[in-house]
Amino acid sequence: MVSQLGLTVVFGGLVGWGVGLGIDRLRGGGKAAQVVGIFVGLAGGAWGAWRELKQALDERGERKDE
């Protein structure tokens, strides 16, 4: 479970970086879109990992209402 959550975050960052790289190449240089893409990808990956964790805890009945 922990490795799945970690991979979700890492792959999110890699996808964001790849999209940013493509945008930077289309624009003709720079690294701004890559940096933004990494952060957006990591945020998306973290959100996805959080959703997976909540779902797993709900299925096991271990999640307490907030």
N, CA, C and O atoms as a DFTB+ gen file, in Angstrom:
264 C
 N C O
     1  1       0.823      -1.190       0.000
     2  2       0.000       0.000       0.000
     3  2       0.870       1.258       0.000
     4  3       0.605       2.200      -0.747
     5  1       1.898       1.269       0.832
     6  2       2.756       2.447       0.920
     7  2       3.494       2.673      -0.393
     8  3       3.624       3.810      -0.846
     9  1       3.973       1.605      -1.001
    10  2       4.692       1.762      -2.271
    11  2       3.748       2.242      -3.371
    12  3       4.154       3.017      -4.237
    13  1       2.512       1.798      -3.349
    14  2       1.538       2.254      -4.337
    15  2       1.283       3.754      -4.186
    16  3       1.192       4.472      -5.181
    17  1       1.168       4.221      -2.960
    18  2       0.951       5.646      -2.726
    19  2       2.155       6.459      -3.187
    20  3       2.001       7.510      -3.810
    21  1       3.343       5.974      -2.881
    22  2       4.557       6.667      -3.295
    23  2       4.694       6.727      -4.806
    24  3       5.060       7.763      -5.360
    25  1       4.405       5.629      -5.465
    26  2       4.485       5.608      -6.923
    27  2       3.454       6.536      -7.553
    28  3       3.719       7.140      -8.592
    29  1       2.301       6.654      -6.944
    30  2       1.279       7.572      -7.456
    31  2       1.798       9.003      -7.459
    32  3       1.614       9.732      -8.433
    33  1       2.444       9.402      -6.377
    34  2       2.981      10.761      -6.278
    35  2       4.142      10.954      -7.256
    36  3       4.198      11.965      -7.958
    37  1       5.055      10.004      -7.306
    38  2       6.230      10.120      -8.179
    39  2       5.816      10.167      -9.650
    40  3       6.297      11.014     -10.403
    41  1       4.933       9.267     -10.059
    42  2       4.520       9.254     -11.459
    43  2       3.736      10.509     -11.817
    44  3       3.805      10.977     -12.953
    45  1       2.997      11.057     -10.867
    46  2       2.327      12.334     -11.112
    47  2       3.329      13.430     -11.424
    48  3       3.128      14.223     -12.344
    49  1       4.417      13.474     -10.651
    50  2       5.470      14.461     -10.903
    51  2       6.152      14.246     -12.229
    52  3       6.467      15.208     -12.929
    53  1       6.390      12.979     -12.592
    54  2       7.030      12.684     -13.876
    55  2       6.142      13.069     -15.056
    56  3       6.626      13.603     -16.054
    57  1       4.863      12.801     -14.942
    58  2       3.939      13.180     -16.014
    59  2       3.892      14.699     -16.137
    60  3       3.919      15.233     -17.246
    61  1       3.821      15.395     -15.011
    62  2       3.821      16.857     -15.037
    63  2       5.087      17.411     -15.659
    64  3       5.036      18.357     -16.445
    65  1       6.224      16.825     -15.310
    66  2       7.491      17.258     -15.895
    67  2       7.500      17.027     -17.399
    68  3       7.941      17.887     -18.162
    69  1       7.018      15.873     -17.822
    70  2       6.981      15.561     -19.257
    71  2       6.096      16.526     -20.039
    72  3       6.462      16.966     -21.129
    73  1       4.944      16.850     -19.485
    74  2       4.065      17.820     -20.141
    75  2       4.746      19.183     -20.195
    76  3       4.700      19.861     -21.222
    77  1       5.371      19.581     -19.106
    78  2       6.095      20.845     -19.082
    79  2       7.241      20.882     -20.069
    80  3       7.485      21.905     -20.708
    81  1       7.945      19.768     -20.196
    82  2       9.037      19.675     -21.165
    83  2       8.513      19.869     -22.582
    84  3       9.115      20.586     -23.381
    85  1       7.404      19.234     -22.886
    86  2       6.801      19.386     -24.204
    87  2       6.380      20.823     -24.483
    88  3       6.584      21.342     -25.580
    89  1       5.795      21.452     -23.481
    90  2       5.384      22.849     -23.643
    91  2       6.600      23.745     -23.838
    92  3       6.588      24.630     -24.694
    93  1       7.645      23.523     -23.051
    94  2       8.856      24.331     -23.197
    95  2       9.488      24.154     -24.569
    96  3       9.978      25.121     -25.150
    97  1       9.485      22.953     -25.088
    98  2      10.059      22.722     -26.423
    99  2       9.223      23.399     -27.495
   100  3       9.769      23.933     -28.460
   101  1       7.909      23.386     -27.340
   102  2       7.054      24.076     -28.301
   103  2       7.265      25.585     -28.257
   104  3       7.188      26.265     -29.281
   105  1       7.531      26.098     -27.061
   106  2       7.749      27.539     -26.901
   107  2       9.144      27.959     -27.317
   108  3       9.395      29.146     -27.523
   109  1      10.047      27.019     -27.444
   110  2      11.383      27.344     -27.915
   111  2      12.421      27.545     -26.832
   112  3      13.397      28.261     -27.057
   113  1      12.257      26.962     -25.707
   114  2      13.292      27.033     -24.673
   115  2      12.734      27.420     -23.322
   116  3      11.529      27.605     -23.151
   117  1      13.640      27.539     -22.370
   118  2      13.234      27.865     -21.008
   119  2      12.916      26.627     -20.200
   120  3      12.885      25.513     -20.725
   121  1      12.683      26.833     -18.935
   122  2      12.372      25.723     -18.043
   123  2      11.156      26.025     -17.165
   124  3      10.838      25.249     -16.264
   125  1      10.489      27.119     -17.414
   126  2       9.376      27.525     -16.549
   127  2       8.248      26.500     -16.543
   128  3       7.748      26.143     -15.477
   129  1       7.847      26.028     -17.700
   130  2       6.740      25.071     -17.754
   131  2       7.122      23.744     -17.110
   132  3       6.263      23.062     -16.550
   133  1       8.388      23.369     -17.180
   134  2       8.824      22.133     -16.533
   135  2       8.679      22.236     -15.019
   136  3       8.197      21.310     -14.366
   137  1       9.098      23.366     -14.473
   138  2       9.016      23.560     -13.025
   139  2       7.556      23.580     -12.578
   140  3       7.190      22.923     -11.603
   141  1       6.733      24.331     -13.291
   142  2       5.304      24.377     -12.959
   143  2       4.690      22.988     -13.122
   144  3       3.892      22.557     -12.289
   145  1       5.062      22.290     -14.195
   146  2       4.528      20.954     -14.436
   147  2       4.877      19.974     -13.333
   148  3       4.048      19.150     -12.947
   149  1       6.097      20.057     -12.825
   150  2       6.496      19.173     -11.723
   151  2       5.615      19.417     -10.506
   152  3       5.110      18.471      -9.903
   153  1       5.431      20.684     -10.144
   154  2       4.632      20.981      -8.951
   155  2       3.162      20.620      -9.134
   156  3       2.528      20.101      -8.215
   157  1       2.627      20.889     -10.303
   158  2       1.235      20.517     -10.566
   159  2       1.093      18.993     -10.563
   160  3       0.124      18.457     -10.024
   161  1       2.055      18.303     -11.161
   162  2       2.015      16.837     -11.176
   163  2       2.140      16.236      -9.793
   164  3       1.433      15.285      -9.458
   165  1       3.041      16.789      -8.984
   166  2       3.182      16.293      -7.611
   167  2       1.916      16.547      -6.798
   168  3       1.487      15.694      -6.021
   169  1       1.324      17.719      -6.983
   170  2       0.080      18.020      -6.266
   171  2      -1.032      17.074      -6.699
   172  3      -1.794      16.582      -5.866
   173  1      -1.123      16.821      -7.989
   174  2      -2.124      15.877      -8.478
   175  2      -1.872      14.464      -7.981
   176  3      -2.807      13.746      -7.625
   177  1      -0.608      14.068      -7.960
   178  2      -0.262      12.745      -7.443
   179  2      -0.563      12.604      -5.962
   180  3      -1.040      11.562      -5.514
   181  1      -0.282      13.660      -5.203
   182  2      -0.577      13.631      -3.763
   183  2      -2.078      13.553      -3.527
   184  3      -2.534      12.842      -2.631
   185  1      -2.841      14.281      -4.329
   186  2      -4.297      14.238      -4.194
   187  2      -4.812      12.834      -4.533
   188  3      -5.679      12.305      -3.837
   189  1      -4.287      12.242      -5.585
   190  2      -4.684      10.886      -5.951
   191  2      -4.313       9.873      -4.880
   192  3      -5.084       8.959      -4.586
   193  1      -3.123      10.037      -4.294
   194  2      -2.700       9.131      -3.219
   195  2      -3.606       9.285      -2.000
   196  3      -3.941       8.299      -1.344
   197  1      -3.997      10.506      -1.701
   198  2      -4.900      10.753      -0.565
   199  2      -6.247      10.071      -0.805
   200  3      -6.815       9.472       0.108
   201  1      -6.750      10.163      -2.024
   202  2      -8.023       9.512      -2.344
   203  2      -7.908       7.997      -2.226
   204  3      -8.821       7.345      -1.719
   205  1      -6.794       7.429      -2.691
   206  2      -6.578       5.985      -2.568
   207  2      -6.519       5.566      -1.104
   208  3      -7.089       4.544      -0.724
   209  1      -5.832       6.351      -0.286
   210  2      -5.707       6.032       1.139
   211  2      -7.067       6.099       1.825
   212  3      -7.409       5.219       2.616
   213  1      -7.844       7.139       1.526
   214  2      -9.177       7.243       2.124
   215  2     -10.054       6.071       1.728
   216  3     -10.787       5.537       2.561
   217  1      -9.991       5.661       0.464
   218  2     -10.794       4.541      -0.001
   219  2     -10.378       3.241       0.691
   220  3     -11.229       2.442       1.083
   221  1      -9.077       3.035       0.837
   222  2      -8.594       1.814       1.494
   223  2      -9.020       1.783       2.959
   224  3      -9.405       0.732       3.471
   225  1      -8.953       2.919       3.629
   226  2      -9.361       2.956       5.031
   227  2     -10.866       2.768       5.187
   228  3     -11.317       2.140       6.145
   229  1     -11.642       3.306       4.255
   230  2     -13.090       3.107       4.296
   231  2     -13.450       1.634       4.111
   232  3     -14.350       1.116       4.771
   233  1     -12.738       0.973       3.207
   234  2     -13.016      -0.452       2.955
   235  2     -12.677      -1.310       4.166
   236  3     -13.335      -2.317       4.426
   237  1     -11.662      -0.913       4.895
   238  2     -11.244      -1.697       6.078
   239  2     -12.017      -1.281       7.326
   240  3     -11.947      -1.961       8.350
   241  1     -12.746      -0.182       7.254
   242  2     -13.505       0.282       8.403
   243  2     -12.652       0.956       9.452
   244  3     -13.057       1.030      10.612
   245  1     -11.473       1.453       9.080
   246  2     -10.559       2.053      10.051
   247  2     -10.575       3.569      10.036
   248  3      -9.915       4.203      10.860
   249  1     -11.310       4.152       9.122
   250  2     -11.322       5.611       9.023
   251  2     -12.327       6.183      10.007
   252  3     -13.476       5.745      10.063
   253  1     -11.887       7.163      10.779
   254  2     -12.775       7.833      11.726
   255  2     -13.299       9.100      11.083
   256  3     -12.565       9.802      10.388
   257  1     -14.559       9.389      11.312
   258  2     -15.109      10.635      10.776
   259  2     -14.455      11.819      11.429
   260  3     -14.116      11.797      12.612
   261  1     -14.283      12.857      10.636
   262  2     -13.552      14.033      11.114
   263  2     -14.432      15.008      11.802
   264  3     -13.961      16.049      12.260
